[in-house]
Structures are given as C-alpha cells and as structure tokens.
C-alpha cells in the first residue's frame, strides 16, 4: 500500500515538473498595439516656419542734400497721405546751388517721370488681366451651374481672379508712389536752384506722407546733414500682411501657385488660411541650426482670412506654415509607424486569428504621420503598430489594452 502511494506521489511530482518545464518554454504571446485600416482624408504638406511682412512698405528717402530737422514721429504713429509731415529738410548753402546738384536734380525729375509712365503701363496691363480673370470666372460659374465644370476648375478660376486683383492693387500702389516721388523730385529741383530765386531757395523742403498707414521704423531720428537717397523712415499698413516662408529647394519643386496654406502658432486660438502667390525664382544658401548649408527658396503667401480674424498679427511675426501640396478626402490610409522594409519592399504585419502575418503593400502619398495605401490592404484589416524585433512571421500576438 505504501509502495503504491509512493509511486503515485512520484508520478504526480514528475508530471508537475514536466508541466512546469513545458510552461516555462512555451511561446508567450507578444503584446502589441494594433489598429484597423480605414478610409479617410489625407493631405501632404511642406511644414516650415515663416514670418509676416507688410505687403507694400515704403521707405521715405531724402531727395537732396540738406540739414534734416529732428523727426518727431515714433514707430506706431499713424500718418495720413498728403497730410502728415514726416520730415523737413533745411537747405544748406552753397551746396544746393552748384551745377552738379542742379544736374542731379534734373536727372531725378526725368527718372521720376519715366517711373510714372512705367507704373501707368503696369496698371493698364494688370487691369486687362483682372478683367480677363473676371470674365473667365463668370464663364466657369455659368458652366458650374449647368454641371459642365468641375469644382477644381471653379476653384482655379477664383484663385486666378484673386491673384489678378492683388496684382492690380499692387500696380495702383506703385503708380501712387511713383507720382509722389515725381512731385518730390520736382520740389527738390526747385530748391536746388533750377528756375528759382533766393527766396525760393531759403524755403524748407517739407516731405509729407506718401501713403496712409503707420510708421514702422525711423532710420534718422536726430537732426543732421543728409545726402540724396538717405533713408529717413519706413511707412506701411501693418494690417496688410503677407507671409514669407523659406523652404528647402527640394520641397519648392512640389509647390505651385494657388496651393492652400494653413498657419498655426501665430498667437491666436484658431488656424489661419492663405494661398501661395509666388515661388521666388532663385534660391539662397542658409546655414541650419546643425551647421549644415542648405539651399532654400522663399515662398510668398497671401492671407485669405479677414483682418478681423487675425487681430494682433503684425510685421515680422513668426508663424508655422503648412503648405498643402496634395490632398484627398477619401483614401485608404495607415499610420507611418506600421510600415517596415522586408525583402526590398514595404510591408506590414496583418493580424489574423491572433497571429501576425507579413503582407507586402504599395504605399502612395504620405505625410509625417500617415501613408496612403494603393495596394495590399483592404479597409477593416487589423495591422500591428510599432512592430519590434520580437514580432515576426507567424508570431502569436496579444493586443495591448
């Protein structure tokens, strides 16, 4: 009886040890994160820092040699066109009456008159472009009402019309500035002794604001003798802004005029919108924070939101811009973290009945977070996120809660 009992106990001990050994060497499931493949919107962007700048700033310069009286204006002061006196220059004898100064004054008058004629021709040309864009927009709208034009055609026509309007406004502004410089050159010519008498020469040259806006910078605040062309102060409308974004030249080739731009971290609690107006034709070298020389290109963006929506945004403020180079509202997409290279192709782990299986996929467009899948997966497939070295073909997995 005792012998039988010992045998039973020995069998139980051996079975327990064998079970413990089998349990120790059993393949345990690998804990992983998974996600279900879905369809949804995707957009590809070029993300860079940018800064605001005033669209049409104007630097008031001295038209002749003379003693500049102290400028009392400060940055932020408002000025009105043709009303606010921004600078006063006192003639300095006899330099204002020598032949060289007179000849230079005549040349500046001639150059100013030529600039006015050129500005007028630019206004006429931009007006023709604006009329044509308006006519084309009206035609596309009529076709859209008859379901004969696509939304893309409509959007393209609207962007072309908006760009033509901006060009026309810039041309009108340039003509106004050219006319102001012509009048200033004529006044300087009179005070330089051309067709003038002693009483005229004794008068001060008063420079009034060429545009309405605010004083941005004062370059010459104190009284001193200045020469022709010396910058005195800068004036502009601090609410009429555009963005200057420098991007890598390799990214610039994917950017086109009219593409949408999203602006974040500008100081407000919402995202601003804009459109690309210009990609500058020449790149420049810039050293990165890591000391690497990069070829970068400036992209100029027009803000499309109203000025009330971007209250507080001023000149030279930093922003974060996202230039949308491609977008779609319905694509099959997965997180970028699920992709890995296997046998010279992109692959993912598809979960089927608790087992990970390697499946080759064909990626399409991608951004920093998500990838479009052109082939290899279907909506509803479950895939592994962040696959590590422990996950291989046939590995039993357990979903992490």
C-alpha positions in Angstrom: 0.0 0.0 0.0 2.8 2.4 0.9 4.6 1.4 -2.3 1.6 2.2 -4.4 1.2 5.5 -2.7 4.9 6.4 -3.2 4.6 5.6 -6.9 1.5 7.8 -7.2 3.3 10.7 -5.5 6.4 10.2 -7.7 4.2 10.3 -10.9 2.5 13.5 -9.7 5.8 15.1 -8.9 7.2 14.2 -12.3 4.1 15.4 -14.1 4.2 18.7 -12.2 7.9 19.2 -13.1 7.2 18.4 -16.7 4.3 20.8 -16.8 6.4 23.5 -15.2 9.2 22.9 -17.8 6.7 23.0 -20.7 5.1 26.1 -19.3 8.5 27.8 -19.0 9.4 27.0 -22.6 6.0 27.7 -24.1 6.0 30.7 -26.6 4.2 33.5 -24.9 2.2 35.9 -27.0 3.8 39.3 -27.7 2.0 42.3 -26.5 1.4 44.8 -29.4 -0.6 47.8 -30.4 -3.0 47.3 -33.3 -5.2 49.4 -35.4 -7.9 48.8 -38.0 -7.3 50.1 -41.6 -9.8 52.8 -42.5 -10.5 55.2 -45.3 -10.5 59.0 -44.7 -9.0 62.3 -45.7 -5.2 62.7 -46.2 -3.1 65.7 -47.1 0.6 66.1 -47.8 2.2 69.3 -46.6 5.5 71.1 -46.5 5.9 72.3 -43.0 8.2 75.3 -42.3 8.5 78.4 -40.1 7.7 81.7 -41.7 7.3 85.3 -40.9 4.9 88.0 -41.7 5.8 91.1 -43.7 3.9 94.2 -44.8 2.8 93.8 -48.4 3.6 97.3 -49.6 6.1 99.1 -47.3 7.6 102.4 -48.4 10.9 103.9 -47.3 10.9 107.8 -47.4 14.3 109.0 -48.5 16.0 112.4 -48.7 15.6 113.8 -52.2 18.5 116.3 -51.9 21.4 117.3 -49.7 20.4 119.4 -46.7 20.0 119.5 -43.0 17.3 117.2 -41.7 15.3 118.5 -38.8 14.6 116.2 -36.0 11.8 113.7 -36.8 9.2 113.7 -34.1 7.3 110.6 -35.3 7.8 107.3 -33.5 7.1 103.7 -34.7 3.4 103.0 -34.4 2.3 106.6 -35.1 -0.4 106.9 -37.7 0.1 109.0 -40.8 -2.3 110.3 -43.5 -1.4 110.5 -47.1 -0.5 114.0 -48.3 -1.4 115.4 -44.8 1.1 114.3 -42.2 4.5 115.9 -42.3 7.1 113.2 -41.9 10.3 115.1 -42.4 11.6 118.6 -43.1 14.9 119.4 -44.8 16.6 122.8 -44.5 18.8 123.9 -47.5 22.5 124.1 -46.9 24.2 126.8 -48.9 26.0 126.8 -51.2 25.9 123.0 -52.0 22.3 123.2 -53.1 23.2 125.7 -55.8 26.2 124.1 -57.5 25.9 122.9 -61.1 26.4 119.2 -60.1 23.4 119.3 -57.7 21.2 121.1 -60.3 22.1 118.4 -62.9 21.4 115.6 -60.5 18.0 117.2 -59.6 17.1 117.4 -63.3 18.1 113.7 -63.8 16.0 112.7 -60.8 13.0 114.5 -62.2 13.4 112.8 -65.6 13.8 109.4 -63.9 10.7 110.0 -61.7 8.6 111.0 -64.8 9.7 107.8 -66.6 8.8 105.7 -63.5 5.3 107.2 -63.5 4.8 106.3 -67.2 6.1 102.8 -66.5 3.7 102.5 -63.5 0.8 103.6 -65.6 1.5 101.0 -68.2 1.7 98.3 -65.4 -1.7 99.5 -64.1 -3.2 99.2 -67.6 -1.7 95.7 -68.1 -2.9 94.5 -64.7 -6.4 95.9 -65.3 -6.6 93.9 -68.5 -5.5 90.8 -66.7 -8.1 91.5 -64.0 -10.9 92.0 -66.5 -9.9 88.7 -68.3 -9.8 86.8 -65.0 -13.2 88.2 -64.0 -14.7 87.2 -67.4 -13.2 83.7 -67.1 -14.6 83.4 -63.6 -18.1 84.3 -64.8 -17.9 81.8 -67.6 -16.8 79.0 -65.2 -19.6 79.9 -62.8 -22.2 79.6 -65.6 -20.7 76.2 -66.6 -20.8 75.1 -63.0 -24.4 76.0 -62.7 -25.0 73.7 -65.7 -22.9 70.9 -64.2 -20.4 71.4 -67.0 -17.4 72.5 -64.9 -15.7 70.6 -62.0 -15.1 72.1 -58.6 -11.4 72.2 -59.3 -12.0 74.4 -62.4 -14.1 76.7 -60.2 -11.5 76.9 -57.5 -8.7 77.6 -60.0 -10.7 80.4 -61.7 -11.4 82.0 -58.3 -7.7 81.9 -57.3 -6.7 83.4 -60.6 -9.2 86.2 -60.1 -8.0 86.9 -56.6 -4.3 86.9 -57.7 -5.2 89.3 -60.6 -6.9 91.6 -58.1 -3.8 91.6 -55.8 -1.6 92.4 -58.8 -3.9 95.3 -59.8 -3.8 96.7 -56.3 0.0 96.5 -56.2 0.2 98.2 -59.6 -2.1 101.1 -58.4 0.0 101.4 -55.3 3.2 101.6 -57.3 1.7 104.3 -59.5 0.8 106.4 -56.5 4.3 106.0 -55.1 5.8 106.9 -58.5 3.7 110.1 -58.6 4.7 111.0 -55.1 8.4 110.6 -56.0 7.9 112.7 -59.1 6.4 115.5 -57.1 9.2 115.2 -54.5 11.8 115.3 -57.2 10.3 118.4 -58.7 10.2 120.1 -55.4 13.8 119.2 -54.7 14.7 120.5 -58.2 13.1 123.9 -57.4 15.0 124.1 -54.1 18.2 123.1 -55.8 18.3 126.3 -57.8 16.7 125.3 -61.1 14.4 128.2 -62.1 14.4 129.5 -58.6 15.3 132.7 -56.8 16.9 133.4 -53.5 13.6 133.4 -51.6 12.6 130.0 -53.0 16.0 128.5 -52.0 15.6 129.7 -48.5 12.4 127.7 -48.1 12.4 124.4 -46.2 11.6 121.2 -48.1 8.6 119.6 -46.4 8.0 115.9 -47.1 4.5 114.6 -46.4 3.4 111.0 -46.1 3.2 109.3 -49.5 0.6 106.7 -48.2 -1.7 106.3 -45.2 -0.6 103.8 -42.6 1.7 103.6 -39.6 5.4 104.5 -39.0 7.2 101.2 -39.0 10.8 102.3 -38.4 12.6 105.7 -38.0 16.1 105.5 -39.5 17.2 109.1 -38.9 15.7 110.5 -35.8 18.2 113.2 -35.0 19.0 116.4 -36.9 21.9 116.1 -39.2 23.1 116.8 -42.8 21.8 114.1 -45.2 22.7 113.3 -48.8 20.2 112.3 -51.6 18.9 108.8 -51.1 19.4 108.7 -47.3 16.6 106.5 -45.8 14.6 108.6 -43.3 11.7 106.4 -42.1 9.6 103.5 -43.3 5.8 103.6 -43.6 3.3 100.9 -44.3 -0.1 99.4 -43.4 0.7 97.0 -40.6 -2.6 95.1 -41.2 -2.0 94.4 -44.9 0.3 91.4 -44.4 1.7 88.5 -46.4 3.9 85.6 -45.4 7.5 84.9 -46.4 8.3 81.2 -45.9 11.7 79.8 -46.8 11.6 76.1 -47.8 14.2 73.6 -48.9 14.8 73.8 -52.7 13.9 70.0 -52.9 10.4 70.9 -51.4 10.0 74.0 -53.5 9.7 72.0 -56.7 6.4 70.5 -55.4 4.9 73.8 -54.6 2.6 75.6 -57.1 0.9 79.0 -57.1 -2.6 78.8 -55.7 -2.0 75.9 -53.3 -3.6 76.3 -49.9 -1.6 77.1 -46.8 -2.6 76.6 -43.1 -1.0 78.9 -40.5 -0.6 77.8 -36.9 1.1 79.1 -33.7 0.7 82.7 -34.7 -0.7 83.7 -31.4 -4.4 83.2 -31.9 -6.5 80.2 -30.9 -7.5 79.2 -34.4 -5.9 78.3 -37.7 -5.4 81.0 -40.4 -5.7 80.3 -44.1 -3.7 81.5 -47.1 -2.7 80.7 -50.7 0.6 80.6 -52.4 1.1 83.6 -54.6 4.8 83.3 -55.7 7.7 80.9 -55.5 10.8 83.1 -55.9 12.9 82.0 -58.9 16.3 82.0 -57.1 17.5 80.0 -54.1 19.9 81.2 -51.4 22.3 79.4 -49.0 21.3 79.2 -45.4 23.2 77.5 -42.5 20.9 75.3 -40.4 21.0 75.1 -36.6 23.2 72.0 -37.0 25.7 73.9 -39.1 24.7 72.3 -42.4 24.5 74.5 -45.5 21.1 74.3 -47.2 19.7 75.7 -50.4 16.4 77.4 -49.6 13.7 79.3 -51.6 11.3 82.0 -50.4 7.6 81.2 -50.9 5.2 84.2 -50.7 1.7 83.6 -49.3 -1.4 85.8 -49.4 -3.6 85.6 -46.2 -7.2 84.9 -47.2 -8.8 85.5 -43.8 -10.2 88.9 -43.0 -8.1 91.3 -40.9 -10.6 90.9 -38.0 -9.8 87.2 -37.8 -6.0 87.9 -37.4 -6.2 90.8 -35.0 -2.8 91.3 -33.3 -0.7 89.9 -36.1 1.9 92.4 -37.2 5.0 92.8 -39.3 7.9 90.3 -38.9 5.9 88.0 -36.5 6.8 84.3 -36.5 4.3 81.7 -37.7 4.2 77.9 -38.5 3.0 77.3 -42.1 1.8 74.1 -43.7 1.7 74.3 -47.5 -0.7 71.7 -48.9 0.9 70.1 -51.9 -1.6 67.2 -52.3 -4.9 66.3 -50.6 -7.8 63.8 -51.0 -11.0 63.4 -49.0 -11.2 59.6 -49.3 -8.1 57.3 -49.4 -7.1 54.0 -47.7 -4.5 55.0 -45.2 -2.5 53.7 -42.3 -0.1 55.2 -39.7 3.5 55.5 -40.9 4.6 53.7 -37.8 3.1 50.4 -39.1 5.4 50.2 -42.2 8.7 48.4 -42.3 11.1 47.1 -45.0 11.0 43.4 -45.9 12.6 41.7 -48.9 13.1 45.1 -50.6 9.5 46.2 -50.3 7.3 48.0 -47.8 5.3 45.6 -45.6 3.0 45.5 -42.6 2.0 42.8 -40.1 -1.6 41.8 -40.6 -3.3 40.1 -37.6 -5.4 37.0 -38.4 -6.7 34.8 -35.6 -4.1 36.1 -33.1 -1.1 35.5 -35.5 1.0 38.2 -37.2 1.5 37.7 -41.0 3.8 39.7 -43.2 1.9 41.4 -46.1 3.6 43.5 -48.8 1.9 46.8 -49.5 2.3 49.6 -52.1 2.4 53.0 -50.4 1.3 56.2 -52.2 1.3 59.7 -50.9 2.5 60.2 -47.3 3.0 62.9 -44.7 4.7 62.8 -41.3 2.0 60.7 -39.7 0.0 58.7 -42.3 0.5 56.9 -45.6 -1.8 56.2 -48.4 -2.0 52.5 -49.3 -2.6 51.9 -53.0 -2.4 48.1 -52.8 -2.0 45.1 -50.5 -4.6 46.0 -47.8 -8.3 46.5 -47.5 -10.5 48.6 -45.2 -11.1 46.6 -42.0 -7.8 44.8 -41.9 -6.1 44.8 -38.5 -2.4 45.7 -38.5 0.4 46.0 -35.9 1.7 49.4 -34.9 5.3 49.9 -34.0 6.4 46.3 -34.8 9.6 45.4 -32.9 12.2 42.7 -33.2 10.0 40.2 -31.3 7.3 40.3 -34.0 8.0 38.0 -36.9 6.1 36.0 -39.4 3.8 33.6 -37.5 4.3 35.2 -34.1 1.4 34.9 -31.7 0.4 38.3 -30.6 -1.8 39.7 -27.8 -3.4 43.1 -28.2 -2.4 45.6 -25.6 -5.4 47.2 -23.9 
